[in-house]
Structure formats: C-alpha cells, structure tokens
Amino acid sequence: MKLRDFYDVFMIEKAGIRAEELRSEILIKIKEVLRFKKYREALKASVKSLEIEEVLNDPFEMEMFITKPDEKFYSSVKRFEKFLREIAESVVER
C-alpha cells in the first residue's frame, strides 16, 4: 500500500465515483487474480495487517506530496479503509 494509491482513490471520488458503487466490479477483479497463489497469500497477509495509519504516518510517503492533503483526504481514507477491510475479509472467507 502506498499513500499515493489512497490519494488516487480520493481524487477519483472527488470526480464523483465512489468505490462502494464499484463493489461488484472490484470483487470480480479480485476473484480473477486469486487464481494465483502469490496474490492469495498477499491478500491474506494484507487482511491481517491492514494498517493504513502506518502509511499515513510514513514520512517517506508524505514527502511524495507537494503540499499536505487537507482533512477531507484523511476522512476519505478512513472511510475507504473500512470498505477495503470489508472487501478483503469477504474474499478471504470464501
């Protein structure tokens, strides 16, 4: 996980596309790549250690921004984190 990935999602959502609206498409994509062992293992590891707070507090990641993102970005990331957890857990359970 990289901070810029979350920023990309934030910008896409600012344009009016919510990740939650794409849940079924996201699940289809994930199920396709889970045919490969390395992706299954990576997903299981990510579910256990999905610590977005670490990414948000990583000084190296923050250096990638020219200016610090506003509070809307951080609240968006928190909401997206919940969505990511739900997606990952639903896929791993199967």
C-alpha positions in Angstrom: 0.0 0.0 0.0 1.2 3.4 -0.9 -0.2 6.7 0.2 -0.4 7.8 -3.5 -2.9 4.9 -4.1 -5.2 6.4 -1.5 -4.8 9.8 -3.0 -5.8 8.4 -6.4 -8.9 6.9 -4.9 -9.6 10.3 -3.2 -9.3 12.2 -6.5 -11.5 9.7 -8.3 -14.1 10.1 -5.6 -13.9 13.8 -5.8 -14.8 13.4 -9.5 -18.0 11.6 -8.4 -17.1 7.9 -8.5 -17.4 6.1 -5.1 -15.5 2.9 -4.6 -18.6 1.4 -2.8 -20.6 1.8 -6.1 -18.0 -0.4 -7.8 -18.1 -3.2 -5.2 -19.2 -6.0 -7.6 -16.6 -5.0 -10.2 -13.9 -4.9 -7.6 -14.9 -8.4 -6.3 -14.8 -9.7 -9.9 -11.3 -8.4 -10.4 -10.1 -9.7 -7.1 -11.5 -13.2 -7.7 -9.8 -13.3 -11.1 -6.3 -12.7 -9.6 -6.9 -15.0 -6.7 -6.2 -17.9 -9.1 -2.6 -17.1 -8.5 -1.1 -18.3 -5.2 1.1 -15.2 -4.7 -1.9 -12.9 -4.8 -4.0 -15.2 -2.5 -1.1 -15.1 0.1 -0.6 -11.4 -0.3 -4.3 -10.7 0.3 -4.4 -12.9 3.4 -1.4 -11.1 4.8 -2.9 -7.7 3.9 -6.1 -8.5 5.7 -4.2 -9.4 8.9 -2.0 -6.3 8.7 -4.2 -3.6 7.0 -2.7 -0.7 8.9 -3.4 2.4 6.9 -2.4 4.5 9.8 1.2 3.4 9.2 1.0 4.5 5.6 -0.5 7.9 6.6 2.3 8.5 9.1 5.2 7.3 7.0 7.5 10.4 6.4 8.8 9.0 3.2 5.3 8.6 1.8 4.3 12.1 2.9 7.3 13.5 1.1 5.7 12.5 -2.2 3.1 15.3 -1.7 4.0 18.8 -2.7 1.5 20.1 -0.2 0.0 18.2 2.7 -3.5 16.9 1.9 -6.5 18.6 3.6 -8.7 16.9 6.2 -11.2 15.7 3.6 -8.4 13.4 2.3 -7.9 11.9 5.7 -11.6 11.3 6.4 -11.9 9.8 2.9 -9.1 7.4 3.7 -10.7 6.3 6.9 -14.0 5.6 5.1 -12.1 3.8 2.3 -10.2 1.7 4.9 -13.4 0.3 6.3 -14.5 -0.5 2.7 -11.2 -2.2 2.0 -11.5 -4.3 5.1 -15.0 -5.5 4.2 -13.9 -6.4 0.7 -10.7 -8.2 1.8 -12.5 -10.1 4.6 -15.3 -11.2 2.3 -12.9 -12.6 -0.3 -10.6 -14.3 2.2 -13.6 -16.0 3.9 -14.5 -17.8 0.7 
